[in-house]
Amino acid sequence: MIEPVLPIPVPGVKLGLANILGLIALMLFGVKTMFAVNLSRVLIASLLRGILFGTGFWVSLSGVLISTTLVALLYKTNKFSLVGLSIAAAAFHNMGQIMMIIVIYSSIFMIYWMPPLIWLSIPTGLLTGSLALGALQRLRFQK
């Protein structure tokens, strides 16, 4: 709920801080829980913002479904670190959102947003992955 009001110099870009919860759920409880957490946060945030079934809901849902599915597949390969999974999640989330925007507005020209958003998914994925890793280290230390 806080992230949309954070000042970011690039229009349409968010840090993806909510993805931290999904990454922590994945590492502690597995793929099914990550899906549940990610779908729940989209639903709850949409309800709280009053945009349930509006354009923002569908754009967010498409990003979450694509990123969560592909991150789950990458996770099962055991070849990616948590930060690597986070970068992939950010990139796939952006791809899913752009694809949905193309469908909603029937404008293929939105595809031109894809390259800058993919590039921006690297620093945002690094940030969220590092924060998730730090949170997991603290959780495991306190057990």
Secondary structure, 3 states (H helix, E strand, C coil): CCHHHCCCCCCCCCCCCCHHHHHHHHHHHCHHHHHHHHHHHHHHHHHHHCCCCCHHHHHHHHHHHHHHHHHHHHHHCCCCCHHHHHHHHHHHHHHHHHHHHHHHHCCHHHHHHHHHHHHHHHHHHHHHHHHHHHHHHHHHHCC
